[in-house]
Amino acid sequence: MDQLELEIAEWRAHLERSPGLNGRDVEELEMHLRDQIDDLVAAGLATDEAFIIAVKRLGSIDEVSQEFAREHSGRLWKQLVLSGEGDPQATSHRWLEPLLFAVAAAVVTQGARLAAGFPDDQESWFLRNAALFVLPFLAGYFARRRGLATSQWLVAVAPFAVSALLVNLYPFVEDGSTTFLVAAHLPAVLWFAVAYPYMSGTLRSHERRMDFVRFTGEWFIYFALLALGGGVLMGITVAILTPAGVDAEAIMEWVLPMGAAGAVIVAAWLVESKQRVIENMAPVLTMVFTPLFAVMLVIAAIVYAATGLGGAFDRELLGVFDLLMVVVLGLVLYGMSARDPGQQPGWMDRIQFVAVVAALALDLMVLGAMIVRIGDLGFTPNRTAALGLNIVLLVNLVVTAWLSGRFLARRGTFHPIERWQTGYLAVFALWAATVVVVLPPLFSFA
């Protein structure tokens, strides 16, 4: 009996011990389980991964199966990711493939730094190309993991090839505004390009787009944890080696960029390996941070509206508020990724509605301040990019507030909100691409 059948037999034995289920119930649940496994395997997952996810999904509709998933998910994930049980070749392959991609990203990043003049100097082309040293390897990892066809590989490669040509053939002015705008927006463009291989080329699938939103949030958490752990390790290393006369800080200057580049792939691998086996972090994080952000946004909106400072924002403060609204939107999206669309409105939905409305009020004030500033001083690359982002955010927030209000008033379901947000991801990607492709020549690459 192979490993999959052993796992199914253990799962079935657990269900049969429940007095609330008879033999027919167990057979029906097993049929559903096997159907889920077949669908997931057809989507490109390994059988053991498919079993873990199928059990978790089945747990949402059956209490006894949910108990099994809760008791066994930790063990199954450790077996899948960390242990040598099962097929040794498959286990080593799980480690080896992401490790090779991570090492490749780290080596390319360090090689580019040396070519740019590190440690004495670092030319601006390195900053523009930074995302191209790492994210193509992440896309390649997903393309290989999903088993994309040759034509799909070509589609996946195209955005990275076009981006590389543009940012290196454009005659940028050294240390110009458009250089920094491209450096800031190109990672967003390429992250959306990573979505194609991640979703196995099924860009029109609403469910797969929400999966990518969920992956993005989980990836960010794992990357932050890896960064914190790496920071502690580097701090201890410096403390230990400095008394011995070793220039530990110089070593860190070499290790840090390589570690950061490799961590991008490692974090993605951890998210893929977990695959909802342990509980999603989104509900916990949104439950903690959404109320805090909602309170902060309401206070900020009241203060700025009451004091009449809406037209006196400087460039730095405008940037801070833009970043704040992007974070709030990301928090709302991440919370949606963990919500059951069939649930009735709850208190968290009301808090998110308050956060969206407060963010909308702030966005209107920021947009007004931008228009006044542009009217006085004219357009620049930075002001144009900020204005466009605010308009994109404004449209998103207006429709989100409207749909959320209908949902809370029980005049609509949650599905339109979810579909609006996942569909609107293309607008964010298009705007980021516009900043990279159109703004530099529009402002003579200054």
HELIX and SHEET records of a PDB file:
HELIX    1   1 GLN A    3  GLU A   16  1                                  14    
HELIX    2   2 GLY A   23  ALA A   42  1                                  20    
HELIX    3   3 THR A   47  GLY A   59  1                                  13    
HELIX    4   4 GLU A   63  VAL A   81  1                                  19    
HELIX    5   5 PRO A   88  ALA A  115  1                                  28    
HELIX    6   6 SER A  124  ASN A  129  1                                   6    
HELIX    7   7 ALA A  130  PHE A  133  5                                   4    
HELIX    8   8 LEU A  135  ARG A  146  1                                  12    
HELIX    9   9 THR A  150  LEU A  169  1                                  20    
HELIX   10  10 SER A  177  TYR A  198  1                                  22    
HELIX   11  11 HIS A  206  LEU A  241  1                                  36    
HELIX   12  12 THR A  242  ALA A  244  5                                   3    
HELIX   13  13 ALA A  248  LYS A  274  1                                  27    
HELIX   14  14 ALA A  282  THR A  307  1                                  26    
HELIX   15  15 ARG A  315  SER A  337  1                                  23    
HELIX   16  16 TRP A  347  LEU A  377  1                                  31    
HELIX   17  17 PRO A  381  LEU A  408  1                                  28    
HELIX   18  18 HIS A  415  VAL A  437  1                                  23    
HELIX   19  19 LEU A  439  LEU A  442  1                                   4    
END                                                                             
